[in-house]
Amino acid sequence: MPSRLSSRLLLPLVRQTMLVALMTCVSASFADEPDGPDVPHKVESSFQQLVESVEPSHAWNATNLAEHRQWQQRLEGVMKELLGRMPERVPQQVKWVEKERFDSFTRHKIYVQTEAAYWAPVYYFVPHDLERPRPAIVCLHGHSGIWPYIGHAETDAERKRIEESELDYAVYLARQGYVTAAINVRGWNETAGHQDSGIKHLPRSCTHVTMDSLLLGMTPQGLRCWDAMRVIDFLQSRTGEVQGEKIGVAGLSGGGTLAMYLPILDERVRFAMIAGAFSTYRQSIYPIRHCICNCLPGVMQYAEMADVVGLYAPRPVLLINGVDDRIFPIDGARQGYEQLKKMYTLLGHPERIEADFFEGGHAWSNNKTLSFLEKHVAD
């Protein structure tokens, strides 16, 4: 009869032998199964096939003015529907809360009521010594929030970024004699709600704004454009400072996306400067990770970005793209620009579509802004 010591020594060996036998049986059972087929099972392959099977149903292909007008009417209705339901309009109310005088302009901080329970914060820049009302530009910021776009920096690194990317175009244009209104876009800074996951450097709630607006039959793009439309109401009320018939929009990145949609919703937007946002959906927002608030549900079924911009042709448009922009590829921008040149030529105004494809990345550029404004807006 084995001793207790020998039993303890044999037990691990017995367990190991049983485990090897079990694994052999399992391997044999798997060996009896046929090999699984080599099939695509990643979401990337699914969405690649899906996008290749979709052709925009309202793509522009007009050959004369009548065809263009018909196309424009059809797609405009679709785009307004895609941009979603809007809030109920309320009487205009404005609260003036701050005033600061700078070298060549005065900056006011105001709140413009845009719906029953929301007042949009706006930084309103008025050049000094206005001899007559001036054109006005609604300036819409990107995902960095409002501060760099009005030239506010607390560190040398922030100041360097503002300078290198020319983010403070509301300030720059005010120094050139234009009235500007830089909106704190809904969902950033003081307007933020539930904080976006992983974002720690500023208050931002794009996910909150997107999810709640979609559930209500709205979109973040539509709501943010609605706020801009109500700010245009305010600008037109400033008859001593603003030429009400010469109001435009300028935006970079997420603000550029809004600048692309706003003229569809508001004919009072007489010109647009769209930066770091124009390419093709298929080359930018679809395959490259973007903030969810850039995604307009359903748009790729109907149109590409050039079609969207073409809806307000022949109003003057300046496209601003860095050739090294990694999230809005320049190839898509060039492709869309070529289509728009054909469209504006058909409409008899090829000079009203311009592009600044500059050496740089995802940034603003003032290479052509002043010449564009002088040509199409100035007296």
Secondary structure, 3 states (H helix, E strand, C coil): CCCHHHHHHHHHHHHHHHHHHHHHHHHHHHHCCCCCCCCCCCHHHHHHHHHHCCCCCCCCCCCCHHHHHHHHHHHHHHHHHHCECCCCCCCCCEEEEEEEECCCEEEEEEEEEEECCEEEEEEEEEECCCCCCEEEEEEECCCCCCHHHHCCCCCHHHHHHHHHHCCCHHHHHHHCCCEEEEECCCCEHHHCCCCCCCCCCCCECHHHHHHHHHHCCECHHHHHHHHHHHHHHHHHHCCCCEEEEEEEEEEECHHHHHHHHHHHHCCCEEEEEEECCCCCCCCCCCCCCCCHHHCCCCHHHCCCHHHHHHCCCCCCEEEEEECCCCCCCHHHHHHHHHHHHHHHHHCCCHHHEEEEEECCCCCCCCCCHHHHHHHHCCC
